[in-house]
């Protein structure tokens, strides 16, 4: 058995709050059976309108239990309660979105024929049992992105949450149960890594979606590939914030700081981690950006281990010649908001994902150089472009190797907008109409006469 340990450890103090028992192999087998039976009796033949009503109740229960849920998130991974409340409300909007639009997204599509008589239609039908492997940094939101569209489509869900979020996992399973979903439609599993492999290999499980590290994604994709299972991966990112021109430096600096630290103290895959600034405004930008970042209030990272890893990455960058501006030193899981400058393109730090409140700033002399530096990373999740020239914004957006580009703003996401990346940031899309299409059988029905 693996050493996966489901426990709540308050990162602000290091206190062990509670522990949860990992499920036995028999319990995992029963969970798969329950999910498969629910698919056959409910998901496969039920009406999308009925599933939509259940999702509306899930949305309502998120709002009703938001204070309890936010307190749990705060003690599990250190997210400030106000941010946790925002996450829960956003998650509720995702369930409501699919409740409102699933019937349209899943409607039969008539296909025009190039020759012959008769008709052709495309039907979207559920595949069956799906496994979701979710991370710690957004305990509510990541589950919503996975569960909402695929339950709306009629699939059933096994949900393996992060080992440090077992209390969130239990609360979410209770929400789906209390909303009226039948037994087996949404099942929480406290599974080991070996048990995850067993789940993916089971013939009744039709696909797996993972949000997490590149290492975890590679392992899951390799297992799924052996068993010919569909996979959606949302992995790491080192998103560029490209600043080419501005008519409001203070606002642009604030946006860049928000891109870096607004979500989970920078512990977000689509946080703006590398700030790339044109030389004509570099000095003013760096001065104001450093003042804004270093002056930000400290919050704990998800764990002391996470803070130690980030600290080592920063020390390695300094050893390679980078300069650090920081508000203090690490204490336990508390890590100071910091800015690194003087990193040459291609150096180790520029290729890594710094998961925490540390921004890297690069100086470039042209639009072309900015694009080159932005794309010089193994990742390709999101990106941000700031310029007063609309034509330049379009040119740059078209040349960025990323799944998402946001122009003159940050975190402009929504339930209706697809989320996902390219390169080592993974593949597949969540949210919007594309999200519900990932795990359905797009079945052609051709009638000749």
C-alpha positions as CSV (number, residue, x, y, z in Angstrom):
1,X,0.0,0.0,0.0
2,X,1.1,3.6,-0.6
3,X,1.9,6.0,2.1
4,X,-0.9,8.4,1.1
5,X,-2.2,10.0,4.3
6,X,-5.6,11.8,4.4
7,X,-5.3,14.4,7.1
8,X,-6.2,18.0,7.9
9,X,-3.1,19.9,9.0
10,X,-3.6,23.6,9.6
11,X,-0.8,25.2,7.6
12,X,-0.9,28.4,9.6
13,X,0.2,26.5,12.8
14,X,1.3,23.1,11.6
15,X,-1.4,21.5,13.9
16,X,-2.8,18.1,13.0
17,X,-6.5,18.8,13.1
18,X,-8.0,15.4,12.1
19,X,-7.1,12.2,10.2
20,X,-9.2,10.1,7.8
21,X,-9.0,6.4,7.1
22,X,-7.9,5.4,3.6
23,X,-10.5,3.1,2.0
24,X,-9.8,-0.6,1.8
25,X,-9.5,-2.4,-1.5
26,X,-13.0,-3.9,-0.9
27,X,-14.5,-0.4,-0.3
28,X,-12.9,0.8,-3.5
29,X,-14.4,-2.1,-5.4
30,X,-17.8,-1.4,-3.9
31,X,-17.5,2.2,-4.9
32,X,-16.8,1.3,-8.5
33,X,-19.8,-1.1,-8.5
34,X,-22.1,1.5,-7.0
35,X,-21.0,4.1,-9.6
36,X,-21.5,1.6,-12.4
37,X,-24.9,0.5,-11.2
38,X,-26.0,4.2,-10.9
39,X,-24.9,4.8,-14.5
40,X,-26.9,1.9,-15.8
41,X,-30.0,2.7,-13.8
42,X,-29.9,6.5,-13.7
43,X,-27.3,8.2,-15.9
44,X,-27.7,6.3,-19.1
45,X,-31.4,6.4,-19.4
46,X,-32.4,9.5,-17.4
47,X,-33.6,12.8,-18.7
48,X,-31.1,15.7,-18.9
49,X,-33.8,18.0,-17.4
50,X,-33.9,15.8,-14.3
51,X,-30.2,15.9,-13.9
52,X,-30.2,19.7,-14.3
53,X,-32.6,20.0,-11.4
54,X,-30.3,18.1,-9.2
55,X,-27.4,20.3,-10.2
56,X,-29.5,23.4,-9.3
57,X,-29.9,21.9,-5.8
58,X,-26.1,21.3,-5.6
59,X,-25.6,25.0,-6.5
60,X,-28.1,26.1,-3.8
61,X,-26.4,23.9,-1.2
62,X,-23.0,25.4,-2.0
63,X,-24.5,28.8,-1.1
64,X,-26.4,27.5,1.9
65,X,-23.3,25.9,3.4
66,X,-20.7,28.4,2.2
67,X,-19.6,29.5,5.7
68,X,-19.0,25.9,6.9
69,X,-17.2,25.1,3.6
70,X,-15.0,28.2,3.7
71,X,-13.9,27.4,7.3
72,X,-12.9,23.9,6.2
73,X,-10.9,25.2,3.2
74,X,-9.2,27.7,5.4
75,X,-7.9,25.1,7.9
76,X,-7.1,22.5,5.2
77,X,-4.9,24.6,2.9
78,X,-4.7,28.1,4.4
79,X,-6.8,30.0,2.0
80,X,-8.2,33.2,3.6
81,X,-11.9,32.8,4.4
82,X,-12.9,35.7,2.1
83,X,-11.2,34.0,-0.9
84,X,-12.7,30.6,0.0
85,X,-16.2,32.2,0.0
86,X,-15.6,33.6,-3.5
87,X,-14.4,30.2,-4.7
88,X,-17.5,28.5,-3.3
89,X,-19.8,31.0,-4.9
90,X,-18.0,30.7,-8.2
91,X,-18.4,26.9,-7.9
92,X,-22.1,27.3,-7.4
93,X,-22.3,29.3,-10.6
94,X,-20.7,26.5,-12.5
95,X,-23.3,24.0,-11.3
96,X,-26.1,26.5,-12.2
97,X,-24.5,27.1,-15.6
98,X,-24.6,23.5,-16.6
99,X,-28.1,23.1,-15.2
100,X,-29.2,25.9,-17.5
101,X,-27.3,24.9,-20.6
102,X,-26.8,21.1,-20.5
103,X,-29.9,20.3,-22.6
104,X,-28.7,22.7,-25.3
105,X,-25.2,21.3,-25.3
106,X,-26.4,17.7,-25.5
107,X,-29.2,18.2,-28.1
108,X,-29.1,16.0,-31.2
109,X,-27.3,17.7,-34.1
110,X,-28.5,17.2,-37.6
111,X,-25.7,16.7,-40.1
112,X,-26.3,17.9,-43.7
113,X,-25.6,15.1,-46.3
114,X,-23.3,15.7,-49.2
115,X,-24.9,12.9,-51.2
116,X,-27.6,10.2,-50.9
117,X,-31.0,10.3,-49.2
118,X,-32.1,9.9,-45.7
119,X,-30.7,11.7,-42.6
120,X,-27.8,11.8,-40.2
121,X,-27.8,12.9,-36.7
122,X,-25.1,13.2,-34.0
123,X,-26.1,12.2,-30.5
124,X,-24.1,12.9,-27.4
125,X,-24.4,10.0,-24.9
126,X,-22.7,9.5,-21.5
127,X,-19.7,7.1,-21.4
128,X,-20.1,5.7,-17.9
129,X,-18.1,5.8,-14.7
130,X,-15.4,8.6,-14.6
131,X,-12.6,9.1,-12.1
132,X,-11.7,12.6,-11.0
133,X,-8.4,13.3,-9.3
134,X,-8.4,16.7,-7.8
135,X,-5.8,19.0,-6.2
136,X,-5.7,20.9,-2.9
137,X,-5.5,24.5,-4.1
138,X,-9.2,24.9,-5.1
139,X,-11.0,22.3,-3.1
140,X,-14.5,23.4,-4.3
141,X,-13.8,24.9,-7.8
142,X,-11.8,22.1,-9.2
143,X,-14.4,19.6,-8.3
144,X,-17.1,21.7,-9.9
145,X,-15.2,22.0,-13.1
146,X,-15.1,18.2,-13.3
147,X,-18.4,17.0,-11.7
148,X,-20.9,19.6,-13.1
149,X,-20.6,18.9,-16.8
150,X,-20.1,15.2,-16.6
151,X,-22.9,14.5,-14.2
152,X,-25.1,16.8,-16.4
153,X,-24.2,14.5,-19.4
154,X,-25.3,11.4,-17.4
155,X,-21.9,10.0,-16.4
156,X,-21.3,9.0,-12.8
157,X,-18.3,10.1,-10.8
158,X,-15.7,8.7,-8.5
159,X,-13.9,11.6,-6.8
160,X,-10.4,11.3,-5.3
161,X,-9.6,14.5,-3.6
162,X,-6.1,15.7,-2.4
163,X,-4.9,13.9,0.7
164,X,-4.9,17.3,2.6
165,X,-8.5,18.0,1.7
166,X,-10.4,15.0,3.2
167,X,-12.9,17.2,5.1
168,X,-13.8,19.1,1.9
169,X,-14.2,15.8,0.1
170,X,-16.6,14.5,2.8
171,X,-18.7,17.7,2.7
172,X,-19.0,17.7,-1.1
173,X,-20.2,14.1,-1.1
174,X,-22.8,15.1,1.5
175,X,-23.9,18.0,-0.8
176,X,-24.5,15.7,-3.7
177,X,-26.3,13.2,-1.5
178,X,-28.5,15.9,0.0
179,X,-29.3,17.4,-3.4
180,X,-30.9,14.1,-4.3
181,X,-28.4,12.4,-6.6
182,X,-28.9,8.6,-6.3
183,X,-26.4,6.4,-4.5
184,X,-23.4,5.9,-6.7
185,X,-23.8,8.9,-8.9
186,X,-21.1,10.8,-6.9
187,X,-18.8,8.7,-4.7
188,X,-15.9,10.1,-2.7
189,X,-12.9,7.7,-2.4
190,X,-10.0,8.1,0.0
191,X,-7.7,6.1,-2.3
192,X,-4.0,5.3,-2.4
193,X,-1.9,5.7,-5.5
194,X,-2.0,1.9,-6.1
195,X,-5.8,1.9,-5.7
196,X,-6.0,4.8,-8.3
197,X,-4.2,2.5,-10.8
198,X,-6.7,-0.2,-10.0
199,X,-9.6,2.1,-10.6
200,X,-8.3,3.3,-13.9
201,X,-7.7,-0.3,-15.0
202,X,-11.2,-1.4,-14.2
203,X,-13.2,-2.0,-17.4
204,X,-16.3,-0.2,-15.9
205,X,-14.3,3.0,-15.6
206,X,-14.4,4.9,-18.9
207,X,-12.2,7.9,-18.3
208,X,-10.1,10.0,-15.9
209,X,-9.6,13.7,-15.4
210,X,-6.7,15.0,-13.3
211,X,-5.8,18.4,-12.2
212,X,-2.4,18.5,-10.5
213,X,1.3,18.4,-11.1
214,X,3.0,17.5,-14.3
215,X,4.5,14.4,-12.5
216,X,1.1,13.1,-11.4
217,X,-0.4,13.8,-14.8
218,X,2.3,11.9,-16.6
219,X,1.8,8.9,-14.3
220,X,-2.0,8.9,-14.7
221,X,-1.7,9.3,-18.5
222,X,0.7,6.4,-18.7
223,X,-1.6,4.1,-16.8
224,X,-4.7,5.2,-18.7
225,X,-2.8,4.8,-22.0
226,X,-2.1,1.1,-21.2
227,X,-5.8,0.6,-20.7
228,X,-7.0,2.8,-23.6
229,X,-8.9,5.2,-21.4
230,X,-9.7,8.8,-22.3
231,X,-7.8,11.4,-20.2
232,X,-8.2,15.1,-19.5
233,X,-5.2,16.7,-17.9
234,X,-4.9,20.2,-16.4
235,X,-1.4,20.5,-15.1
236,X,1.2,23.1,-14.2
237,X,1.8,26.5,-15.7
238,X,4.3,29.3,-15.8
239,X,2.0,31.9,-17.3
240,X,3.6,35.1,-18.8
241,X,2.3,38.6,-18.1
242,X,3.5,40.6,-21.1
243,X,3.6,44.4,-20.5
244,X,4.4,46.2,-23.7
245,X,2.7,49.6,-23.0
246,X,0.3,51.2,-20.7
247,X,-1.6,54.5,-20.2
248,X,-2.0,53.8,-16.5
249,X,1.1,52.3,-14.9
250,X,-0.5,52.0,-11.4
251,X,-3.4,50.0,-12.7
252,X,-1.2,47.7,-14.8
253,X,1.1,47.1,-11.8
254,X,-1.9,46.2,-9.7
255,X,-3.2,43.8,-12.4
256,X,0.2,42.1,-12.6
257,X,0.4,41.8,-8.8
258,X,-3.2,40.3,-8.8
259,X,-2.2,37.9,-11.5
260,X,0.7,36.7,-9.4
261,X,-0.7,36.5,-5.8
262,X,-4.5,37.1,-5.8
263,X,-5.3,33.3,-6.0
264,X,-4.0,31.2,-3.2
265,X,-0.9,33.4,-2.6
266,X,0.3,32.5,-6.0
267,X,-0.5,28.8,-5.7
268,X,-2.5,28.6,-8.9
269,X,-1.7,26.9,-12.1
270,X,-2.8,29.9,-14.2
271,X,-1.2,32.6,-12.0
272,X,1.0,35.1,-13.8
273,X,4.4,33.9,-12.8
274,X,6.7,35.5,-15.3
275,X,6.3,39.2,-15.9
276,X,7.9,40.3,-19.2
277,X,8.2,44.1,-19.5
278,X,9.3,46.3,-22.4
279,X,12.5,48.2,-21.7
280,X,10.9,51.6,-22.3
281,X,8.8,51.2,-19.1
282,X,10.8,48.5,-17.3
283,X,12.4,50.7,-14.6
284,X,9.2,52.4,-13.6
285,X,7.3,49.2,-13.6
286,X,9.8,47.2,-11.6
287,X,10.0,49.9,-8.9
288,X,6.2,50.1,-8.5
289,X,5.7,46.4,-8.9
290,X,8.3,45.6,-6.2
291,X,6.8,48.1,-3.8
292,X,3.3,46.5,-4.4
293,X,4.5,42.9,-4.0
294,X,6.8,43.3,-1.1
295,X,4.2,45.3,0.7
296,X,1.5,42.6,0.4
297,X,0.4,40.9,3.6
298,X,1.7,37.4,4.2
299,X,-0.5,34.4,4.2
300,X,0.6,30.7,4.8
301,X,1.2,28.4,1.9
302,X,-0.6,25.1,1.7
303,X,2.1,23.4,3.9
304,X,5.6,23.9,5.3
305,X,6.8,21.5,2.7
306,X,5.5,23.7,-0.1
307,X,7.2,26.7,1.4
308,X,10.5,24.8,1.7
309,X,10.4,23.8,-2.0
310,X,9.7,27.3,-3.1
311,X,12.5,28.6,-0.9
312,X,15.0,26.2,-2.5
313,X,13.9,27.3,-6.0
314,X,14.5,30.9,-5.1
315,X,17.9,30.1,-3.5
316,X,18.9,28.3,-6.7
317,X,17.9,31.3,-8.8
318,X,20.0,33.6,-6.6
319,X,22.9,31.3,-6.9
320,X,22.6,31.6,-10.7
321,X,22.7,35.4,-10.5
322,X,19.2,36.6,-9.8
323,X,18.4,39.5,-7.4
324,X,15.7,39.1,-4.8
325,X,13.5,41.7,-3.2
326,X,11.5,40.3,-0.3
327,X,9.6,41.4,2.8
328,X,11.3,38.9,5.1
329,X,12.2,35.2,5.4
330,X,10.2,32.0,5.5
331,X,8.8,30.9,8.8
332,X,7.2,27.5,8.7
333,X,4.6,27.6,5.9
334,X,4.6,31.4,5.9
335,X,6.5,32.7,2.8
336,X,7.3,36.3,2.1
337,X,5.9,37.9,-1.1
338,X,9.0,38.4,-3.3
339,X,10.3,39.6,-6.7
340,X,13.2,38.1,-8.6
341,X,15.0,40.1,-11.3
342,X,18.1,39.5,-13.4
343,X,17.1,36.0,-14.5
344,X,18.4,35.2,-18.0
345,X,16.0,33.6,-20.5
346,X,16.7,29.9,-20.6
347,X,18.1,29.6,-17.0
348,X,16.7,27.0,-14.7
349,X,14.4,29.4,-12.8
350,X,12.8,30.7,-16.0
351,X,11.8,27.1,-17.0
352,X,10.3,26.1,-13.6
353,X,6.9,26.8,-12.1
354,X,7.3,28.8,-8.8
355,X,4.2,27.8,-6.9
356,X,3.8,30.6,-4.4
357,X,4.1,34.4,-4.0
358,X,7.3,35.0,-6.0
359,X,7.3,36.8,-9.3
360,X,10.0,36.7,-11.9
361,X,10.5,39.9,-14.0
362,X,12.2,40.0,-17.4
363,X,13.3,43.0,-19.5
364,X,12.8,42.8,-23.3
365,X,13.6,45.2,-26.1
366,X,10.8,44.4,-28.6
367,X,7.5,42.7,-29.2
368,X,9.2,39.8,-30.9
369,X,11.6,39.3,-27.9
370,X,8.6,39.4,-25.5
371,X,6.9,36.6,-27.5
372,X,10.1,34.5,-27.6
373,X,10.6,34.8,-23.8
374,X,6.9,34.1,-23.2
375,X,7.0,30.9,-25.2
376,X,10.4,29.8,-23.7
377,X,8.8,27.4,-21.2
378,X,7.7,23.8,-21.3
379,X,4.2,25.0,-20.2
380,X,1.4,26.5,-22.1
381,X,-1.7,27.1,-19.9
382,X,-2.6,30.8,-19.7
383,X,-1.1,34.2,-20.5
384,X,-1.8,37.9,-20.1
385,X,-1.0,40.7,-22.5
386,X,-1.0,44.4,-21.7
387,X,-0.8,47.0,-24.4
388,X,-2.5,50.2,-25.6
389,X,-2.4,49.0,-29.2
390,X,-5.3,46.7,-30.1
391,X,-3.5,45.5,-33.3
392,X,-0.5,44.6,-31.2
393,X,-2.7,42.7,-28.7
394,X,-4.1,40.6,-31.5
395,X,-0.7,39.9,-33.0
396,X,0.8,38.8,-29.7
397,X,-2.2,36.8,-28.7
398,X,-2.0,34.8,-32.0
399,X,1.7,33.9,-31.4
400,X,1.5,32.9,-27.7
401,X,1.8,29.1,-27.2
402,X,-1.0,28.8,-24.6
403,X,-4.5,27.6,-24.2
404,X,-5.8,31.0,-23.0
405,X,-4.8,34.6,-23.6
406,X,-6.3,37.5,-21.6
407,X,-5.8,41.0,-22.9
408,X,-5.6,44.0,-20.6
409,X,-7.0,42.2,-17.6
410,X,-6.4,39.2,-15.3
411,X,-8.4,36.1,-14.2
412,X,-11.2,37.0,-16.7
413,X,-12.6,33.5,-16.4
414,X,-16.2,32.2,-16.2
415,X,-18.3,29.1,-16.3
416,X,-19.0,29.7,-19.9
417,X,-15.3,30.0,-21.0
418,X,-13.2,27.0,-21.8
419,X,-10.2,26.3,-19.6
420,X,-7.1,24.3,-20.5
421,X,-3.6,24.4,-22.0
422,X,-1.1,22.9,-24.4
423,X,2.4,21.5,-24.2
424,X,3.2,20.2,-20.7
425,X,0.2,22.0,-19.2
426,X,-1.9,19.1,-20.4
427,X,-4.7,18.6,-22.8
428,X,-8.5,18.7,-23.0
429,X,-10.8,21.5,-21.9
430,X,-13.0,22.1,-18.9
431,X,-16.0,24.5,-18.6
432,X,-18.1,26.0,-21.3
433,X,-19.6,23.8,-24.1
434,X,-16.3,22.2,-24.6
435,X,-16.1,20.9,-21.1
436,X,-19.3,18.7,-21.4
437,X,-18.0,17.3,-24.7
438,X,-14.9,15.6,-23.2
439,X,-16.6,12.4,-21.9
440,X,-19.5,11.8,-24.2
441,X,-19.9,9.3,-27.0
442,X,-20.5,11.4,-30.1
443,X,-22.6,8.8,-31.8
444,X,-23.5,9.0,-35.5
445,X,-26.9,7.7,-36.5
446,X,-27.3,7.5,-40.2
447,X,-30.7,6.6,-41.7
448,X,-30.6,5.7,-45.4
449,X,-34.3,5.1,-46.0
